[in-house]
Amino acid sequence: MIKWLGSKSAIMDTNSLFLAFQFTSPGPIIFEIGPLSIRWYGLLIASAVLIGVSLSGYLASRRQIDPELIGDLAIWLVIGAIPFARLYYVVFQWESYAQNPGNIIAIWKGGIAIHGAIIGGLIATLLFAKIKQIPFWQLTDIIAPSLILGQAIGRWGNFFNSEAFGSPTDLPWKLYIPPERRPDGFESYEYFHPTFLYESLWNLTIFALLITLFLKGLKGKYLLKPGTIFLVYLLTYSSGRIWIEGLRTDSLMLGSLKIAQLVSLTGMMLGLFGLIWLYGLKRTLPDIVQKSHPSESE
């Protein structure tokens, strides 16, 4: 729930133009029926998938691609993305899972990494494009807006699980973390940066940008080359993730380095290089299927 502290005295005390409020998770479980628990995390992931399939189907029709293919692709994406997302997380948290190997498959408790999901999803999309003989970059452009919207929705799963939060803060907006969820060394702190909210809002902004580019890029002077939407996604999401990850207290680590920041820096470089390749050097991205349609630019 969100507790509003926006009384006149509270606003005067903080000397801020913002209404002070704090986020407090009601817990990870929506309700229980006997041994069956319905969790917010699973509900949000399922909702993101359903919304994403519907949106991608619509965008596919605008690119003259059969929308029914998106339903087939969604199955491939789930099979590829979710296991990779879990595997990525478990590998970098192996010390914890080695002691409790039964928790490796307990994905409903949280613990998936979006970068792992992206890698698995791209592999699945590449295989699907090859089998169905559909240009790979066309598919990535169709999927990218749904992907970032799904990420915006999925981040709220971190809120309900009281995980993936930032460092302690006394800002007017803050996230309450129960004692049992606080990391070592931060037991005396109650409030932390709501990084789930920062990333969710950032992702929604990117979603608006990608949809605008997609729709304007179908005609006229805004004609876009295949791969543009995905490369913009890669560049913008990665740039935001770098600074948000800097606030996190529970990052996956490789020695003293935060894995997500390293991967995001790589994503930024790839996205920037790809856009320079398309529009600076005026070339096309290599594809497994060379096929064009009226909305593509040579």
C-alpha positions as CSV (number, residue, x, y, z in Angstrom):
1,M,0.0,0.0,0.0
2,I,1.0,3.6,-0.3
3,K,0.8,5.7,2.9
4,W,0.4,9.4,2.2
5,L,2.1,11.8,4.6
6,G,1.1,14.8,2.7
7,S,-0.3,16.9,5.5
8,K,0.5,20.6,5.7
9,S,3.0,20.0,8.5
10,A,4.7,17.2,6.7
11,I,5.1,19.3,3.6
12,M,6.5,22.2,5.6
13,D,8.9,19.9,7.4
14,T,10.4,18.5,4.2
15,N,10.3,21.9,2.5
16,S,9.4,20.1,-0.6
17,L,7.0,20.7,-3.4
18,F,6.3,17.0,-3.5
19,L,3.8,15.2,-1.4
20,A,5.6,12.9,1.0
21,F,4.6,9.3,0.8
22,Q,6.0,5.9,1.6
23,F,5.5,2.5,-0.1
24,T,4.8,-0.5,2.1
25,S,4.3,-3.9,0.6
26,P,1.2,-5.8,1.7
27,G,3.2,-9.0,1.2
28,P,3.9,-11.3,-1.7
29,I,0.7,-13.4,-1.5
30,I,-2.7,-12.2,-2.8
31,F,-4.7,-15.0,-1.2
32,E,-4.3,-18.7,-0.3
33,I,-6.7,-21.6,-1.0
34,G,-5.5,-24.6,1.0
35,P,-1.9,-25.3,0.0
36,L,-2.2,-23.1,-3.1
37,S,-0.8,-19.6,-2.9
38,I,-1.6,-16.9,-5.5
39,R,1.3,-14.5,-5.6
40,W,1.5,-11.0,-6.9
41,Y,4.8,-11.8,-8.7
42,G,3.3,-14.6,-10.8
43,L,0.1,-12.5,-11.5
44,L,2.2,-9.6,-12.7
45,I,4.3,-11.8,-15.0
46,A,1.2,-13.5,-16.5
47,S,-0.4,-10.1,-17.0
48,A,2.7,-8.7,-18.7
49,V,2.8,-11.7,-21.1
50,L,-0.9,-11.4,-22.0
51,I,-0.7,-7.6,-22.6
52,G,2.5,-8.0,-24.5
53,V,1.1,-10.6,-26.8
54,S,-1.9,-8.5,-27.6
55,L,0.2,-5.4,-28.2
56,S,2.7,-7.2,-30.4
57,G,-0.1,-8.7,-32.4
58,Y,-1.4,-5.3,-33.2
59,L,2.1,-4.0,-34.1
60,A,2.7,-7.0,-36.3
61,S,-0.4,-6.2,-38.3
62,R,0.9,-2.7,-38.8
63,R,4.1,-4.2,-40.2
64,Q,2.2,-6.5,-42.5
65,I,3.1,-9.6,-40.5
66,D,0.5,-12.2,-39.6
67,P,-0.5,-11.4,-35.9
68,E,-1.1,-15.1,-35.3
69,L,2.6,-15.7,-35.6
70,I,3.1,-13.5,-32.5
71,G,1.0,-16.0,-30.5
72,D,3.3,-18.8,-31.6
73,L,6.4,-16.6,-30.9
74,A,5.1,-15.9,-27.4
75,I,5.4,-19.6,-26.5
76,W,9.0,-19.6,-27.7
77,L,9.7,-16.5,-25.7
78,V,8.3,-17.9,-22.5
79,I,10.3,-21.2,-23.0
80,G,13.5,-19.2,-23.7
81,A,13.2,-16.1,-21.5
82,I,12.0,-17.4,-18.1
83,P,14.5,-20.3,-17.8
84,F,17.4,-18.1,-18.9
85,A,16.3,-15.3,-16.5
86,R,16.3,-17.8,-13.6
87,L,19.6,-19.5,-14.7
88,Y,21.3,-16.1,-15.0
89,Y,20.2,-15.2,-11.5
90,V,21.1,-18.5,-9.9
91,V,24.6,-18.6,-11.5
92,F,25.5,-15.3,-9.8
93,Q,23.9,-16.2,-6.5
94,W,25.1,-19.8,-6.5
95,E,26.4,-19.7,-2.9
96,S,22.9,-19.2,-1.6
97,Y,21.3,-21.8,-3.9
98,A,24.1,-24.4,-3.3
99,Q,22.9,-24.6,0.3
100,N,19.3,-24.9,-0.7
101,P,19.2,-26.5,-4.2
102,G,15.4,-27.0,-3.9
103,N,14.9,-23.3,-4.2
104,I,16.4,-23.2,-7.6
105,I,13.1,-23.9,-9.3
106,A,11.1,-21.7,-6.8
107,I,10.7,-18.9,-9.3
108,W,7.4,-17.8,-7.7
109,K,9.5,-16.5,-4.8
110,G,11.2,-14.0,-7.1
111,G,14.8,-14.1,-8.3
112,I,14.9,-13.6,-12.0
113,A,17.2,-11.3,-14.0
114,I,15.9,-9.3,-16.9
115,H,19.2,-9.5,-18.7
116,G,19.0,-13.3,-18.7
117,A,15.4,-13.0,-20.0
118,I,16.5,-10.7,-22.8
119,I,19.3,-13.1,-23.8
120,G,17.0,-16.1,-23.8
121,G,14.3,-14.2,-25.6
122,L,16.7,-13.1,-28.4
123,I,17.9,-16.7,-28.9
124,A,14.3,-17.9,-29.1
125,T,13.4,-15.1,-31.5
126,L,16.4,-15.9,-33.7
127,L,15.4,-19.6,-33.9
128,F,11.8,-18.7,-34.6
129,A,12.7,-16.2,-37.3
130,K,14.9,-18.8,-39.0
131,I,12.3,-21.5,-38.9
132,K,9.4,-19.2,-40.0
133,Q,11.6,-17.3,-42.5
134,I,10.7,-13.9,-41.0
135,P,13.3,-11.1,-40.8
136,F,14.8,-11.2,-37.3
137,W,15.0,-7.4,-36.9
138,Q,11.4,-6.9,-37.9
139,L,10.4,-9.3,-35.1
140,T,12.6,-7.4,-32.5
141,D,11.0,-4.1,-33.5
142,I,7.6,-5.6,-33.0
143,I,8.5,-7.1,-29.6
144,A,10.5,-4.2,-28.1
145,P,7.6,-2.0,-27.0
146,S,5.9,-5.0,-25.4
147,L,9.1,-6.0,-23.7
148,I,9.7,-2.6,-22.1
149,L,6.0,-2.4,-21.0
150,G,6.3,-5.9,-19.5
151,Q,9.4,-4.8,-17.6
152,A,7.5,-1.7,-16.2
153,I,4.7,-4.0,-15.0
154,G,7.1,-6.7,-13.7
155,R,9.1,-4.3,-11.5
156,W,6.1,-4.1,-9.2
157,G,6.7,-7.7,-8.4
158,N,9.8,-6.6,-6.6
159,F,7.7,-4.2,-4.6
160,F,5.4,-6.9,-3.3
161,N,8.4,-9.2,-2.6
162,S,10.3,-6.4,-0.8
163,E,13.3,-7.0,-3.0
164,A,15.5,-5.1,-5.5
165,F,15.4,-1.9,-3.5
166,G,18.0,0.8,-3.2
167,S,20.2,2.2,-0.4
168,P,18.7,3.9,2.7
169,T,17.0,7.2,2.2
170,D,15.1,9.9,4.0
171,L,13.6,11.4,0.9
172,P,9.8,12.2,1.0
173,W,9.3,9.2,-1.3
174,K,10.6,6.0,0.2
175,L,10.1,2.2,0.5
176,Y,9.6,0.5,3.9
177,I,11.5,-2.8,4.1
178,P,10.6,-5.2,7.0
179,P,13.5,-6.2,9.2
180,E,13.7,-9.7,7.8
181,R,14.3,-8.4,4.3
182,R,17.0,-5.9,5.1
183,P,20.5,-6.7,3.9
184,D,23.4,-7.2,6.2
185,G,24.7,-3.9,7.5
186,F,21.4,-2.1,7.0
187,E,19.4,-3.7,9.8
188,S,18.9,-0.4,11.6
189,Y,17.4,1.4,8.5
190,E,13.7,1.3,7.8
191,Y,13.4,3.2,4.5
192,F,15.1,2.6,1.2
193,H,15.1,4.0,-2.3
194,P,12.1,2.5,-4.2
195,T,14.3,1.6,-7.2
196,F,11.4,-0.6,-8.5
197,L,9.4,2.6,-9.0
198,Y,12.3,4.5,-10.6
199,E,12.8,1.7,-13.2
200,S,9.1,1.2,-13.8
201,L,8.6,4.9,-14.5
202,W,11.7,5.0,-16.7
203,N,10.5,2.0,-18.6
204,L,7.1,3.6,-19.2
205,T,8.8,6.6,-20.6
206,I,10.8,4.4,-23.0
207,F,7.6,2.6,-23.9
208,A,6.0,5.9,-24.9
209,L,9.0,6.8,-27.0
210,L,9.1,3.4,-28.8
211,I,5.4,3.4,-29.6
212,T,5.7,6.9,-31.0
213,L,8.7,6.0,-33.1
214,F,7.0,2.8,-34.3
215,L,3.8,4.5,-35.5
216,K,5.6,7.5,-37.0
217,G,8.2,5.2,-38.6
218,L,5.6,3.5,-40.8
219,K,5.3,6.2,-43.3
220,G,6.5,9.5,-44.7
221,K,9.7,11.2,-43.8
222,Y,10.0,9.2,-40.5
223,L,10.5,5.9,-42.3
224,L,12.6,3.7,-40.1
225,K,15.0,0.9,-41.0
226,P,14.4,-2.6,-39.5
227,G,16.1,-2.9,-36.1
228,T,15.8,0.8,-35.2
229,I,13.1,0.3,-32.5
230,F,15.0,-2.5,-30.8
231,L,18.3,-0.6,-30.9
232,V,16.6,2.5,-29.3
233,Y,15.2,0.2,-26.7
234,L,18.7,-1.3,-26.0
235,L,20.3,2.1,-25.7
236,T,17.7,3.8,-23.6
237,Y,16.9,1.0,-21.2
238,S,20.6,0.2,-20.6
239,S,21.4,3.9,-19.9
240,G,18.7,4.1,-17.3
241,R,19.6,0.7,-15.7
242,I,23.2,1.8,-15.2
243,W,22.3,4.7,-12.8
244,I,19.4,2.9,-11.1
245,E,21.6,-0.2,-10.5
246,G,24.0,2.1,-8.8
247,L,21.4,2.7,-6.0
248,R,20.8,-1.0,-5.4
249,T,22.0,-2.9,-2.4
250,D,21.4,-6.4,-3.7
251,S,23.0,-6.4,-7.1
252,L,24.4,-9.5,-8.7
253,M,28.2,-9.1,-8.4
254,L,31.3,-10.3,-10.2
255,G,34.0,-9.5,-7.7
256,S,33.6,-5.8,-6.9
257,L,31.7,-5.1,-10.1
258,K,27.9,-5.0,-10.6
259,I,27.0,-7.4,-13.3
260,A,23.9,-5.4,-14.4
261,Q,26.0,-2.3,-14.9
262,L,28.5,-4.1,-17.0
263,V,25.8,-5.7,-19.2
264,S,24.0,-2.4,-19.5
265,L,27.1,-0.6,-20.6
266,T,27.6,-3.3,-23.3
267,G,23.9,-2.8,-24.3
268,M,24.4,0.9,-24.6
269,M,27.4,0.5,-26.8
270,L,25.7,-2.1,-29.0
271,G,22.6,0.1,-29.4
272,L,24.6,3.2,-30.2
273,F,26.9,1.4,-32.6
274,G,23.8,-0.2,-34.3
275,L,22.2,3.2,-34.8
276,I,25.4,4.7,-36.2
277,W,25.6,1.7,-38.6
278,L,22.0,2.2,-39.8
279,Y,21.9,6.0,-40.1
280,G,25.5,7.2,-39.9
281,L,27.0,4.7,-42.3
282,K,23.7,4.2,-44.1
283,R,23.8,0.4,-44.0
284,T,21.4,-2.3,-43.1
285,L,21.7,-4.8,-40.3
286,P,22.7,-8.3,-41.3
287,D,19.7,-10.6,-41.1
288,I,19.0,-14.3,-41.4
289,V,16.2,-13.6,-43.9
290,Q,16.5,-10.9,-46.5
291,K,13.0,-9.8,-47.1
292,S,11.5,-6.3,-47.4
293,H,8.0,-4.8,-47.4
294,P,6.7,-1.4,-48.3
295,S,7.3,0.1,-44.8
296,E,11.0,-0.7,-44.8
297,S,13.6,1.8,-45.8
298,E,16.6,0.6,-47.9
